[in-house]
Amino acid sequence: MPIVGSLHEVDVASLVELACQSDVGVRIRINSGGTTRILYVFGGRVVHAENGLDEGEKVVFDALACTEGTFDLEKGVDAPRQSTIDLPWNALLLQGLQHLDEARGPSGVPGYTQEAYAVATKERLEDVLGEMANDLEPGLRGIGITGLDGLGIAFHKVSGEVADNLGSQMALILQLSRRASDKMEKSDVEDVLVTTEKSYILGRFMGDGSYFQVLSVERDAVLGNVRLAMRNYADRLVKAIPGAK
């Protein structure tokens, strides 16, 4: 069943960002000014757009200018018969915002467009995880980004355990460690290390503590380097989480 709403509640750029995070095909219909614009999102990018007369990038630019009307977003759709857009979503969005700026001239940029600029310059969580994984090779078994409820937000599996499956256990361990630290030392927990026969498993809180990293490496890994990478990537990972500020 599609998600239906008003463009007063959410702008088109945020809708497409949400669709880009999906692991299945998404179709977005933007109904405004008597015209329906249809955008197809597959594999984290807009691959086709049409409005009955035009198709491709110009339809996306037109959709970004819509601030009145309604939308419906449906997941699990089939791929369109053709692909008319090659640009990655962030690049496409930046071009669209430049078109909007030129069309408005000196009248100023409305608030929703300022939010769209933030969307356009936001990194993809999967890309940051991939970069972090490259820095930790060799010996990395998996990385997961998880909420305090233990539900995985994203993960990058290299080998061995799937980091996503460690989330629920690590969430419990981190929260118990935080409570113990509060009682004993009145200080924050930086990270938690679990040692198994084959691997080290580390958990580290990020941001305001609403999210954490869980990372598994081989026993011959240098823990100092692993902890450094977790600390260095923490801010970028939090900023890349969909919906995180």
C-alpha positions in Angstrom: 0.0 0.0 0.0 1.5 3.4 -1.0 2.3 6.1 1.5 0.1 9.2 0.8 0.6 12.7 2.0 0.8 16.4 1.4 3.8 18.4 0.1 3.1 20.8 2.9 4.3 18.0 5.3 7.4 16.8 3.4 9.2 18.2 0.4 10.1 16.3 -2.8 13.8 16.1 -2.0 13.2 14.4 1.3 10.8 11.9 -0.4 13.5 10.9 -2.9 16.1 10.6 -0.2 13.8 8.2 1.7 13.3 6.2 -1.5 17.1 6.1 -2.2 17.6 4.3 1.2 15.2 1.5 0.1 16.6 -1.9 -1.0 13.6 -2.3 -3.4 12.3 -0.3 -6.3 10.2 2.8 -5.4 7.8 4.9 -7.4 6.9 8.4 -6.3 4.0 10.3 -7.8 3.9 14.1 -7.3 0.5 15.6 -8.0 0.6 19.4 -8.3 -0.9 22.0 -10.5 -2.9 19.5 -12.5 0.1 17.5 -13.6 1.4 14.2 -12.2 5.2 13.7 -12.2 6.3 10.1 -11.7 9.8 9.3 -10.4 11.3 5.8 -10.3 14.1 5.1 -7.8 16.2 1.9 -8.0 19.5 1.1 -6.3 19.8 4.4 -4.5 19.2 6.7 -7.5 16.5 8.1 -9.7 16.6 6.2 -12.9 13.6 7.5 -14.8 11.0 10.3 -14.5 8.0 11.2 -16.7 5.0 13.5 -16.6 3.1 12.5 -19.8 4.8 15.0 -22.0 8.5 15.0 -20.9 10.8 12.6 -19.3 14.3 12.5 -17.7 16.0 15.2 -15.7 13.7 18.1 -16.6 10.8 16.2 -14.9 12.8 15.8 -11.7 13.7 19.5 -11.7 10.0 20.3 -12.2 9.0 18.0 -9.3 11.6 19.7 -7.0 9.8 23.0 -7.6 6.5 21.7 -6.4 5.5 22.9 -2.9 1.7 22.5 -3.3 -0.2 19.3 -3.9 0.0 15.7 -2.8 2.3 12.7 -3.2 2.2 8.9 -3.0 5.2 6.7 -2.5 5.0 3.0 -3.3 7.7 0.4 -2.6 8.4 -2.9 -4.4 7.5 -1.8 -7.9 8.9 -3.1 -11.1 11.7 -1.3 -12.9 10.5 1.1 -15.7 10.9 0.0 -19.3 13.6 2.6 -19.9 16.2 4.5 -18.0 16.5 8.2 -18.8 18.6 9.5 -16.0 22.3 8.7 -15.4 23.3 11.1 -12.7 23.7 10.1 -9.1 20.9 11.5 -6.9 23.0 14.0 -5.0 24.4 15.5 -8.3 20.9 15.5 -9.8 19.5 17.3 -6.8 22.2 19.9 -6.8 21.5 20.7 -10.5 17.8 20.9 -9.7 18.4 23.4 -6.9 20.6 25.5 -9.1 17.7 25.6 -11.7 15.4 26.8 -8.9 17.8 29.5 -7.7 18.1 30.8 -11.3 14.4 30.8 -11.8 13.7 32.7 -8.5 16.5 35.3 -9.0 17.0 37.6 -6.1 13.7 36.7 -4.4 15.5 34.3 -2.1 15.4 30.6 -1.4 12.5 29.2 0.7 13.2 27.0 3.7 12.4 23.7 2.1 15.1 24.3 -0.5 17.7 25.0 2.2 16.8 21.6 3.7 17.1 20.1 0.2 20.7 21.5 0.0 21.5 19.6 3.2 20.0 16.4 1.6 22.1 17.0 -1.6 25.4 17.2 0.4 24.6 14.4 2.7 26.8 11.3 2.4 25.2 7.9 1.9 25.7 5.7 4.9 26.7 2.7 2.8 29.5 4.8 1.1 30.9 5.8 4.5 30.8 2.2 5.8 32.6 1.1 2.6 35.3 3.7 3.1 35.7 2.7 6.7 35.9 -1.0 5.7 38.7 -0.3 3.2 40.7 1.5 6.0 40.3 -1.6 8.3 41.4 -4.2 5.7 42.7 -6.8 6.1 41.1 -8.6 9.1 37.7 -6.9 9.1 34.8 -9.3 9.6 31.9 -6.9 9.6 30.6 -3.4 10.6 27.1 -2.6 11.7 25.3 0.6 12.6 22.5 0.0 15.1 20.0 1.8 17.2 19.6 1.3 21.0 16.7 -1.1 20.3 19.2 -3.4 18.6 17.7 -3.1 15.2 20.3 -2.7 12.4 20.3 0.5 10.3 23.0 -0.5 7.9 25.9 -3.0 7.8 28.9 -3.9 5.7 29.8 -7.6 5.8 33.3 -8.6 4.7 33.5 -12.1 6.1 32.6 -14.2 9.1 29.7 -13.0 11.2 27.2 -10.7 9.8 27.5 -7.6 11.9 23.8 -7.0 11.7 23.1 -10.1 13.7 25.4 -8.8 16.5 23.3 -5.7 17.0 20.8 -7.0 19.5 23.4 -8.6 21.7 25.7 -5.6 21.6 22.9 -3.2 22.4 22.2 -5.1 25.7 25.9 -5.3 26.6 26.4 -1.6 25.9 23.4 -0.6 28.0 24.4 -2.8 30.9 28.0 -1.4 30.7 26.7 2.1 30.7 24.6 1.4 33.8 27.5 -0.2 35.6 29.8 2.7 34.7 27.3 5.2 36.1 27.2 3.4 39.4 30.9 2.7 39.8 32.7 5.7 38.2 30.0 8.2 37.2 31.6 8.4 33.7 30.6 7.6 30.1 31.4 4.3 28.4 33.6 4.9 25.4 33.5 1.4 24.0 33.0 -2.2 25.0 35.3 -5.1 23.9 34.1 -8.7 23.6 36.9 -11.3 23.0 36.0 -14.6 21.4 38.2 -17.5 20.2 38.3 -16.2 16.6 37.6 -12.5 16.8 37.3 -9.2 18.7 33.9 -7.6 18.8 33.7 -3.9 19.7 30.8 -1.7 20.3 30.9 2.1 20.5 28.2 4.7 21.1 27.9 7.6 18.6 26.5 11.1 18.7 24.1 11.6 21.6 24.1 7.9 22.4 21.1 7.0 20.2 23.2 4.9 17.8 26.3 2.7 18.1 28.8 1.0 15.9 29.4 -2.8 16.3 32.5 -4.1 14.6 34.1 -7.5 14.3 37.8 -8.1 13.4 40.2 -11.0 13.4 42.2 -11.7 16.6 45.4 -10.5 14.9 44.0 -7.0 14.3 45.6 -4.0 16.1 42.9 -2.9 18.5 44.4 0.6 18.7 43.9 1.1 15.0 40.4 -0.3 15.1 39.4 2.1 17.9 40.9 5.0 16.1 38.9 4.2 13.0 35.7 3.9 15.0 36.3 7.3 16.6 37.3 9.0 13.4 34.3 7.8 11.4 31.7 8.3 14.2 30.6 11.8 13.3 30.3 11.1 9.5 28.3 7.9 10.2 25.8 9.7 12.4 25.3 12.5 9.9 24.8 9.9 7.1 22.0 8.1 9.0 18.6 8.8 7.4 16.6 11.1 9.6 19.6 11.9 11.9 20.4 15.6 12.5 
